[in-house]
Amino acid sequence: MKEYKVESLIFYSKVTLDSEHIAKKSKEDIQVKLDEYAANGYRLVSTNSTNFGLAIYVHLYFEKDI
C-alpha cells in the first residue's frame, strides 16, 4: 500500500531587472521540500505548475510505501 502527499508552493513575480528571480527562489524552496519529504521516506513521483496573474503555483506529488 502507498501513502500520497501533495505539496503546493506559490511564487510571486516582482518588479526586478533579474528575469530569473522566480527560478532562483523556487529552486531553493523546492529543494527544502524535497529534503523534508525524503527524510520522511517519501519520493517525488510527479510535478506540475500553473500560473495565475502574477503567481506561479508549483505542485509536488510524493509517495511512500506503508
N, CA, C and O atoms as a Tinker XYZ file with bonds, in Angstrom:
   264  protein
     1  N      0.842000   -1.170000    0.000000    73     2
     2  CA     0.000000    0.000000    0.000000    64     1     3
     3  C      0.896000    1.245000    0.000000    63     2     4     5
     4  O      2.014000    1.221000    0.513000    81     3
     5  N      0.390000    2.310000   -0.575000    73     3     6
     6  CA     1.155000    3.547000   -0.669000    64     5     7
     7  C      0.407000    4.694000    0.009000    63     6     8     9
     8  O     -0.822000    4.708000    0.088000    81     7
     9  N      1.181000    5.635000    0.484000    73     7    10
    10  CA     0.638000    6.872000    1.042000    64     9    11
    11  C      1.092000    8.003000    0.131000    63    10    12    13
    12  O      2.241000    8.036000   -0.309000    81    11
    13  N      0.187000    8.921000   -0.146000    73    11    14
    14  CA     0.473000   10.022000   -1.072000    64    13    15
    15  C      0.337000   11.363000   -0.364000    63    14    16    17
    16  O     -0.486000   11.526000    0.536000    81    15
    17  N      1.151000   12.310000   -0.783000    73    15    18
    18  CA     1.094000   13.686000   -0.278000    64    17    19
    19  C      1.270000   14.639000   -1.457000    63    18    20    21
    20  O      1.994000   14.348000   -2.409000    81    19
    21  N      0.598000   15.770000   -1.374000    73    19    22
    22  CA     0.750000   16.832000   -2.373000    64    21    23
    23  C      1.208000   18.080000   -1.634000    63    22    24    25
    24  O      0.637000   18.454000   -0.609000    81    23
    25  N      2.227000   18.710000   -2.154000    73    23    26
    26  CA     2.731000   19.967000   -1.594000    64    25    27
    27  C      2.617000   21.033000   -2.679000    63    26    28    29
    28  O      3.104000   20.840000   -3.793000    81    27
    29  N      1.983000   22.144000   -2.361000    73    27    30
    30  CA     1.840000   23.247000   -3.312000    64    29    31
    31  C      2.639000   24.444000   -2.816000    63    30    32    33
    32  O      2.531000   24.845000   -1.657000    81    31
    33  N      3.427000   24.997000   -3.696000    73    31    34
    34  CA     4.237000   26.177000   -3.383000    64    33    35
    35  C      3.818000   27.303000   -4.318000    63    34    36    37
    36  O      3.549000   27.070000   -5.497000    81    35
    37  N      3.762000   28.516000   -3.795000    73    35    38
    38  CA     3.352000   29.673000   -4.587000    64    37    39
    39  C      4.504000   30.669000   -4.629000    63    38    40    41
    40  O      5.096000   31.008000   -3.605000    81    39
    41  N      4.803000   31.124000   -5.833000    73    39    42
    42  CA     5.863000   32.110000   -6.029000    64    41    43
    43  C      5.281000   33.286000   -6.800000    63    42    44    45
    44  O      4.598000   33.108000   -7.809000    81    43
    45  N      5.561000   34.493000   -6.308000    73    43    46
    46  CA     5.015000   35.702000   -6.905000    64    45    47
    47  C      6.076000   36.444000   -7.693000    63    46    48    49
    48  O      7.233000   36.534000   -7.282000    81    47
    49  N      5.665000   36.968000   -8.824000    73    47    50
    50  CA     6.550000   37.790000   -9.636000    64    49    51
    51  C      6.677000   39.158000   -8.986000    63    50    52    53
    52  O      5.754000   39.632000   -8.323000    81    51
    53  N      7.823000   39.784000   -9.181000    73    51    54
    54  CA     8.025000   41.128000   -8.652000    64    53    55
    55  C      8.770000   41.952000   -9.694000    63    54    56    57
    56  O      9.369000   41.405000  -10.620000    81    55
    57  N      8.729000   43.234000   -9.540000    73    55    58
    58  CA     9.418000   44.126000  -10.460000    64    57    59
    59  C     10.909000   44.079000  -10.143000    63    58    60    61
    60  O     11.332000   44.463000   -9.052000    81    59
    61  N     11.695000   43.610000  -11.095000    73    59    62
    62  CA    13.135000   43.496000  -10.903000    64    61    63
    63  C     13.815000   43.399000  -12.263000    63    62    64    65
    64  O     13.184000   43.069000  -13.267000    81    63
    65  N     15.086000   43.686000  -12.278000    73    63    66
    66  CA    15.855000   43.533000  -13.517000    64    65    67
    67  C     16.337000   42.092000  -13.698000    63    66    68    69
    68  O     16.823000   41.730000  -14.770000    81    67
    69  N     16.207000   41.282000  -12.670000    73    67    70
    70  CA    16.623000   39.877000  -12.726000    64    69    71
    71  C     15.472000   39.041000  -13.273000    63    70    72    73
    72  O     14.524000   38.735000  -12.550000    81    71
    73  N     15.552000   38.677000  -14.534000    73    71    74
    74  CA    14.470000   37.928000  -15.174000    64    73    75
    75  C     14.354000   36.495000  -14.652000    63    74    76    77
    76  O     13.377000   35.809000  -14.951000    81    75
    77  N     15.331000   36.040000  -13.882000    73    75    78
    78  CA    15.306000   34.677000  -13.355000    64    77    79
    79  C     15.022000   34.625000  -11.853000    63    78    80    81
    80  O     15.302000   33.615000  -11.207000    81    79
    81  N     14.473000   35.699000  -11.295000    73    79    82
    82  CA    14.274000   35.746000   -9.844000    64    81    83
    83  C     13.342000   34.646000   -9.339000    63    82    84    85
    84  O     13.566000   34.116000   -8.251000    81    83
    85  N     12.319000   34.293000  -10.085000    73    83    86
    86  CA    11.412000   33.227000   -9.637000    64    85    87
    87  C     12.122000   31.880000   -9.694000    63    86    88    89
    88  O     11.980000   31.074000   -8.774000    81    87
    89  N     12.870000   31.626000  -10.738000    73    87    90
    90  CA    13.595000   30.349000  -10.864000    64    89    91
    91  C     14.602000   30.188000   -9.725000    63    90    92    93
    92  O     14.725000   29.103000   -9.158000    81    91
    93  N     15.314000   31.248000   -9.391000    73    91    94
    94  CA    16.308000   31.172000   -8.318000    64    93    95
    95  C     15.650000   30.898000   -6.965000    63    94    96    97
    96  O     16.103000   30.034000   -6.214000    81    95
    97  N     14.595000   31.626000   -6.660000    73    95    98
    98  CA    13.918000   31.470000   -5.375000    64    97    99
    99  C     13.203000   30.122000   -5.293000    63    98   100   101
   100  O     13.248000   29.453000   -4.261000    81    99
   101  N     12.552000   29.730000   -6.371000    73    99   102
   102  CA    11.805000   28.475000   -6.331000    64   101   103
   103  C     12.733000   27.276000   -6.172000    63   102   104   105
   104  O     12.371000   26.298000   -5.517000    81   103
   105  N     13.922000   27.339000   -6.763000    73   103   106
   106  CA    14.891000   26.243000   -6.624000    64   105   107
   107  C     15.230000   25.984000   -5.169000    63   106   108   109
   108  O     15.268000   24.837000   -4.725000    81   107
   109  N     15.472000   27.040000   -4.439000    73   107   110
   110  CA    15.815000   26.922000   -3.016000    64   109   111
   111  C     14.650000   26.323000   -2.226000    63   110   112   113
   112  O     14.837000   25.384000   -1.452000    81   111
   113  N     13.459000   26.865000   -2.421000    73   111   114
   114  CA    12.288000   26.417000   -1.669000    64   113   115
   115  C     11.891000   24.986000   -2.019000    63   114   116   117
   116  O     11.516000   24.210000   -1.141000    81   115
   117  N     11.973000   24.641000   -3.292000    73   115   118
   118  CA    11.635000   23.280000   -3.726000    64   117   119
   119  C     12.635000   22.283000   -3.148000    63   118   120   121
   120  O     12.243000   21.197000   -2.722000    81   119
   121  N     13.915000   22.636000   -3.128000    73   119   122
   122  CA    14.920000   21.724000   -2.566000    64   121   123
   123  C     14.659000   21.468000   -1.087000    63   122   124   125
   124  O     14.838000   20.346000   -0.613000    81   123
   125  N     14.242000   22.487000   -0.359000    73   123   126
   126  CA    13.912000   22.316000    1.058000    64   125   127
   127  C     12.779000   21.301000    1.208000    63   126   128   129
   128  O     12.850000   20.414000    2.060000    81   127
   129  N     11.738000   21.427000    0.386000    73   127   130
   130  CA    10.609000   20.487000    0.457000    64   129   131
   131  C     11.032000   19.078000    0.055000    63   130   132   133
   132  O     10.608000   18.107000    0.683000    81   131
   133  N     11.859000   18.950000   -0.977000    73   131   134
   134  CA    12.348000   17.635000   -1.387000    64   133   135
   135  C     13.120000   16.966000   -0.257000    63   134   136   137
   136  O     12.922000   15.783000    0.022000    81   135
   137  N     13.991000   17.715000    0.385000    73   135   138
   138  CA    14.774000   17.176000    1.502000    64   137   139
   139  C     13.877000   16.785000    2.673000    63   138   140   141
   140  O     14.075000   15.741000    3.295000    81   139
   141  N     12.895000   17.624000    2.966000    73   139   142
   142  CA    11.971000   17.367000    4.072000    64   141   143
   143  C     11.182000   16.070000    3.845000    63   142   144   145
   144  O     11.082000   15.234000    4.743000    81   143
   145  N     10.634000   15.914000    2.660000    73   143   146
   146  CA     9.850000   14.719000    2.377000    64   145   147
   147  C     10.729000   13.473000    2.264000    63   146   148   149
   148  O     10.331000   12.396000    2.707000    81   147
   149  N     11.899000   13.606000    1.686000    73   147   150
   150  CA    12.824000   12.465000    1.576000    64   149   151
   151  C     13.228000   11.969000    2.967000    63   150   152   153
   152  O     13.357000   10.763000    3.180000    81   151
   153  N     13.425000   12.875000    3.896000    73   151   154
   154  CA    13.791000   12.489000    5.261000    64   153   155
   155  C     12.681000   11.690000    5.939000    63   154   156   157
   156  O     12.936000   10.939000    6.880000    81   155
   157  N     11.447000   11.855000    5.457000    73   155   158
   158  CA    10.303000   11.128000    5.998000    64   157   159
   159  C      9.921000    9.915000    5.152000    63   158   160   161
   160  O      8.844000    9.346000    5.329000    81   159
   161  N     10.805000    9.518000    4.232000    73   159   162
   162  CA    10.590000    8.306000    3.459000    64   161   163
   163  C      9.796000    8.458000    2.174000    63   162   164   165
   164  O      9.476000    7.461000    1.527000    81   163
   165  N      9.473000    9.682000    1.793000    73   163   166
   166  CA     8.716000    9.908000    0.556000    64   165   167
   167  C      9.657000   10.066000   -0.623000    63   166   168   169
   168  O     10.822000   10.432000   -0.471000    81   167
   169  N      9.123000    9.780000   -1.803000    73   167   170
   170  CA     9.879000   10.071000   -3.023000    64   169   171
   171  C      8.985000   10.886000   -3.956000    63   170   172   173
   172  O      7.766000   10.716000   -3.981000    81   171
   173  N      9.607000   11.755000   -4.704000    73   171   174
   174  CA     8.892000   12.613000   -5.646000    64   173   175
   175  C      8.484000   11.774000   -6.844000    63   174   176   177
   176  O      9.331000   11.120000   -7.453000    81   175
   177  N      7.196000   11.779000   -7.196000    73   175   178
   178  CA     6.732000   10.977000   -8.325000    64   177   179
   179  C      6.230000   11.818000   -9.491000    63   178   180   181
   180  O      6.155000   11.331000  -10.619000    81   179
   181  N      5.885000   13.079000   -9.231000    73   179   182
   182  CA     5.389000   13.915000  -10.315000    64   181   183
   183  C      5.404000   15.378000   -9.874000    63   182   184   185
   184  O      5.437000   15.689000   -8.683000    81   183
   185  N      5.380000   16.250000  -10.853000    73   183   186
   186  CA     5.276000   17.690000  -10.599000    64   185   187
   187  C      4.429000   18.322000  -11.680000    63   186   188   189
   188  O      4.277000   17.760000  -12.765000    81   187
   189  N      3.885000   19.470000  -11.396000    73   187   190
   190  CA     3.319000   20.320000  -12.430000    64   189   191
   191  C      3.274000   21.740000  -11.900000    63   190   192   193
   192  O      3.475000   21.983000  -10.710000    81   191
   193  N      3.012000   22.658000  -12.785000    73   191   194
   194  CA     2.930000   24.053000  -12.378000    64   193   195
   195  C      1.879000   24.761000  -13.221000    63   194   196   197
   196  O      1.601000   24.382000  -14.359000    81   195
   197  N      1.312000   25.787000  -12.634000    73   195   198
   198  CA     0.342000   26.623000  -13.320000    64   197   199
   199  C      0.630000   28.065000  -12.937000    63   198   200   201
   200  O      1.306000   28.336000  -11.945000    81   199
   201  N      0.115000   28.969000  -13.725000    73   199   202
   202  CA     0.253000   30.373000  -13.359000    64   201   203
   203  C     -1.102000   31.035000  -13.384000    63   202   204   205
   204  O     -1.988000   30.663000  -14.154000    81   203
   205  N     -1.242000   32.017000  -12.532000    73   203   206
   206  CA    -2.468000   32.785000  -12.440000    64   205   207
   207  C     -2.081000   34.186000  -12.009000    63   206   208   209
   208  O     -1.565000   34.383000  -10.909000    81   207
   209  N     -2.323000   35.139000  -12.854000    73   207   210
   210  CA    -1.942000   36.511000  -12.547000    64   209   211
   211  C     -0.437000   36.633000  -12.391000    63   210   212   213
   212  O      0.308000   36.276000  -13.304000    81   211
   213  N      0.020000   37.126000  -11.260000    73   211   214
   214  CA     1.449000   37.299000  -11.004000    64   213   215
   215  C      2.045000   36.144000  -10.202000    63   214   216   217
   216  O      3.186000   36.225000   -9.747000    81   215
   217  N      1.276000   35.071000  -10.028000    73   215   218
   218  CA     1.745000   33.954000   -9.218000    64   217   219
   219  C      1.979000   32.706000  -10.064000    63   218   220   221
   220  O      1.299000   32.473000  -11.063000    81   219
   221  N      2.955000   31.916000   -9.639000    73   219   222
   222  CA     3.216000   30.604000  -10.220000    64   221   223
   223  C      3.019000   29.588000   -9.107000    63   222   224   225
   224  O      3.589000   29.711000   -8.023000    81   223
   225  N      2.210000   28.593000   -9.392000    73   223   226
   226  CA     1.921000   27.524000   -8.429000    64   225   227
   227  C      2.665000   26.274000   -8.864000    63   226   228   229
   228  O      2.503000   25.810000   -9.992000    81   227
   229  N      3.474000   25.733000   -7.977000    73   227   230
   230  CA     4.224000   24.513000   -8.245000    64   229   231
   231  C      3.667000   23.435000   -7.331000    63   230   232   233
   232  O      3.597000   23.612000   -6.115000    81   231
   233  N      3.270000   22.312000   -7.931000    73   231   234
   234  CA     2.699000   21.209000   -7.175000    64   233   235
   235  C      3.662000   20.027000   -7.228000    63   234   236   237
   236  O      4.077000   19.596000   -8.304000    81   235
   237  N      4.007000   19.515000   -6.057000    73   235   238
   238  CA     4.918000   18.380000   -5.938000    64   237   239
   239  C      4.122000   17.197000   -5.396000    63   238   240   241
   240  O      3.436000   17.320000   -4.382000    81   239
   241  N      4.212000   16.065000   -6.065000    73   239   242
   242  CA     3.468000   14.873000   -5.674000    64   241   243
   243  C      4.442000   13.829000   -5.155000    63   242   244   245
   244  O      5.384000   13.443000   -5.848000    81   243
   245  N      4.208000   13.375000   -3.931000    73   243   246
   246  CA     5.096000   12.423000   -3.272000    64   245   247
   247  C      4.342000   11.149000   -2.943000    63   246   248   249
   248  O      3.120000   11.156000   -2.793000    81   247
   249  N      5.093000   10.041000   -2.830000    73   247   250
   250  CA     4.525000    8.793000   -2.360000    64   249   251
   251  C      5.548000    8.042000   -1.516000    63   250   252   253
   252  O      6.753000    8.267000   -1.621000    81   251
   253  N      5.032000    7.139000   -0.672000    73   251   254
   254  CA     5.903000    6.255000    0.068000    64   253   255
   255  C      5.139000    4.964000    0.361000    63   254   256   257
   256  O      3.911000    4.953000    0.443000    81   255
   257  N      5.882000    3.901000    0.514000    73   255   258
   258  CA     5.278000    2.622000    0.862000    64   257   259
   259  C      4.984000    2.612000    2.350000    63   258   260   261
   260  O      5.790000    3.072000    3.159000    81   259
   261  N      3.812000    2.079000    2.704000    73   259   262
   262  CA     3.477000    1.971000    4.134000    64   261   263
   263  C      3.174000    0.528000    4.488000    63   262   264
   264  O      2.870000    0.227000    5.642000    81   263
